[in-house]
Amino acid sequence: MSNDAGTKVNHLKVKSYSFALRIVNLSRYLVAEHKEFVLSRQVMRSGTSIGANIEEAFQGQSTADFIHKLSIANKEAFETNYWLRLLRDSLLISPDQSAPLIAECEELQRMLTAAIKTSKAKLNQP
């Protein structure tokens, strides 16, 4: 792996870990301030799963396994985006609280989509 690829890999790992920490804090806030347990668990599960699947992807046994794990991470990012919008629109979190989280989630989605496309292209090269 080249330096550029290594930097991108580390950026994806760091970004997803940082996002997971913010999701943990959001979940704590929802429980403490709103006594909200169901949605807080949902966003916690999907939001922390993104980074866990990215970590697993880099331990994949093949390029196909790598793509599969990143695809799962991407699905979890889309689910997390849904929960964040639902929390915002149900007024459990304010637009000011939700906007940076949704933006970060969408950035992870774009990064994951790009990594999957690049990996698929490399997989299909002769």
C-alpha positions as CSV (number, residue, x, y, z in Angstrom):
1,M,0.0,0.0,0.0
2,S,1.3,3.4,-0.9
3,N,1.7,6.3,1.4
4,D,-1.3,8.0,-0.2
5,A,-3.5,4.9,0.3
6,G,-2.2,4.5,3.9
7,T,-3.1,8.1,4.6
8,K,-6.6,7.6,3.2
9,V,-7.0,4.4,5.3
10,N,-5.9,6.1,8.4
11,H,-8.2,9.1,7.7
12,L,-11.2,6.7,7.3
13,K,-10.4,4.9,10.5
14,V,-9.8,8.1,12.5
15,K,-12.9,9.8,11.1
16,S,-15.1,6.8,11.9
17,Y,-13.7,6.4,15.4
18,S,-14.2,10.1,16.1
19,F,-17.8,9.9,14.8
20,A,-18.4,6.8,17.0
21,L,-17.3,8.8,20.1
22,R,-19.7,11.6,19.2
23,I,-22.5,9.1,18.8
24,V,-21.8,7.6,22.2
25,N,-22.0,11.1,23.7
26,L,-25.3,11.7,21.8
27,S,-26.7,8.5,23.2
28,R,-25.7,9.5,26.7
29,Y,-27.4,12.9,26.2
30,L,-30.6,11.3,24.9
31,V,-30.8,9.0,28.0
32,A,-29.9,11.7,30.5
33,E,-31.9,14.6,29.1
34,H,-34.9,12.9,27.5
35,K,-35.0,9.4,29.2
36,E,-35.0,8.2,25.6
37,F,-33.8,4.6,25.5
38,V,-35.1,3.0,22.2
39,L,-33.8,5.6,19.7
40,S,-30.6,6.2,21.7
41,R,-29.8,2.4,21.4
42,Q,-30.6,2.4,17.7
43,V,-28.3,5.3,16.8
44,M,-25.7,3.9,19.2
45,R,-25.7,0.5,17.5
46,S,-25.6,1.7,13.9
47,G,-23.3,4.7,14.6
48,T,-20.6,2.7,16.3
49,S,-20.9,-0.2,13.9
50,I,-19.6,2.0,11.1
51,G,-16.1,2.2,12.5
52,A,-16.1,-1.4,13.8
53,N,-16.8,-2.7,10.3
54,I,-14.1,-0.4,8.8
55,E,-11.6,-1.9,11.3
56,E,-12.7,-5.4,10.3
57,A,-12.4,-4.5,6.6
58,F,-8.7,-3.8,7.0
59,Q,-8.3,-7.3,8.5
60,G,-10.1,-8.9,5.6
61,Q,-8.8,-12.0,4.0
62,S,-9.3,-10.8,0.4
63,T,-10.2,-7.8,-1.6
64,A,-13.7,-9.2,-1.9
65,D,-13.9,-9.5,1.9
66,F,-12.6,-5.9,2.3
67,I,-15.3,-4.6,-0.1
68,H,-18.0,-6.6,1.7
69,K,-17.1,-5.2,5.2
70,L,-16.9,-1.6,3.8
71,S,-20.3,-2.2,2.2
72,I,-21.7,-3.2,5.6
73,A,-20.1,-0.1,7.1
74,N,-21.8,2.0,4.4
75,K,-25.2,0.5,5.1
76,E,-24.7,1.3,8.8
77,A,-23.8,4.9,7.8
78,F,-27.1,5.2,5.8
79,E,-29.0,3.8,8.8
80,T,-27.3,6.2,11.2
81,N,-28.2,9.1,8.9
82,Y,-31.8,8.0,9.1
83,W,-31.8,7.9,12.9
84,L,-30.1,11.3,13.2
85,R,-32.7,12.8,10.9
86,L,-35.5,11.1,12.9
87,L,-34.1,12.4,16.2
88,R,-33.9,15.9,14.7
89,D,-37.4,15.9,13.2
90,S,-38.9,14.5,16.4
91,L,-37.3,17.4,18.2
92,L,-35.2,15.1,20.5
93,I,-32.1,17.0,19.3
94,S,-32.0,20.4,17.8
95,P,-31.0,21.3,14.3
96,D,-27.8,22.8,15.8
97,Q,-27.0,19.4,17.4
98,S,-27.9,17.3,14.4
99,A,-26.4,19.3,11.6
100,P,-22.7,18.5,12.3
101,L,-23.5,14.9,13.1
102,I,-25.4,14.5,9.8
103,A,-22.7,16.2,7.9
104,E,-20.0,14.0,9.4
105,C,-22.1,10.9,8.7
106,E,-22.6,12.0,5.0
107,E,-18.9,12.5,4.7
108,L,-18.3,9.0,5.9
109,Q,-20.8,7.7,3.4
110,R,-19.0,9.5,0.6
111,M,-15.6,8.2,1.7
112,L,-16.9,4.7,2.0
113,T,-18.6,4.8,-1.4
114,A,-15.4,6.0,-3.0
115,A,-13.3,3.3,-1.2
116,I,-15.7,0.6,-2.4
117,K,-15.7,1.9,-6.0
118,T,-11.9,2.1,-6.1
119,S,-11.6,-1.4,-4.6
120,K,-14.1,-2.9,-7.0
121,A,-12.2,-1.3,-9.9
122,K,-9.0,-2.9,-8.7
123,L,-10.7,-6.2,-8.2
124,N,-11.9,-6.2,-11.8
125,Q,-8.6,-5.4,-13.3
126,P,-6.9,-8.2,-15.2
